Amino acid sequence: MVWVQFSISSITFPDIIRNVFQYRYGLGESLFNGIWFLWALLALRFLFGDIKLLKGLRRHYLLIALAAAIYMTFEYRLISIDTLFRGYYIGRLIPCLPFFCFGLYLKDTKWTPQLIANIKYIIPLTFSFMVMPVVNGRCDIYSNIYGYSYFIAMTNALLTTLLLFWTTFKIPANKFIETISKGTLVILGMHMPLLRVLDKLLPQRISFFFPFIVIVLCYYITLFCERYCPILLGKIKH
């Protein structure tokens, strides 16, 4: 048996900052998976509403989203976002920008799922959801991979988002679903740490059930955050 000597003095403050915040590549394994998404979301919030000096961007967000989509579609022929942003996760705001602006558009137009509550919309959206990921290939914004084409991946994601909204609109409201919908950031940050714990504690023959266990655990974590620390859910307790 080999014993590894561990000293708390070996952990430096910069190490803690890197592991918690993970603001760029090459800093080792992050404490929370998906932290890149928060950096991108923070940057997008600043650009489109949280900084008054940039309010002009909000008026032209559709053109900006189109420019970002065109750039990402031809990025492999241009300078990559990881080179452009020197490896900082904030660079992920570019591939995420069209999705953020799509949400702004749905809000500005007061779009509701009832607008596609017709079989002529649901069938092609379902077809796109099932077929296009197979045709286009793997998509992973974290790794800057978008299959055959970013434009195809983006278009399919936007269309199937509408399908998701319509599906959730048809599901009867209940506390579990409402809580999970509030805790998407909790799931993003906690799913991998929880899966690793389950992988150590439970036998591999039941690993198929691990994702379902994680969802249940995240449900209770979200309830805790909602009651005692709503800021972690992006909310302020009045």
Summary of the structure (lengths in Angstrom):
residues: 238
radius of gyration: 20.4
end to end distance: 54.8
largest distance: 65.5
contacts: 600
relative contact order: 0.09
helix: 73%
strand: 3%
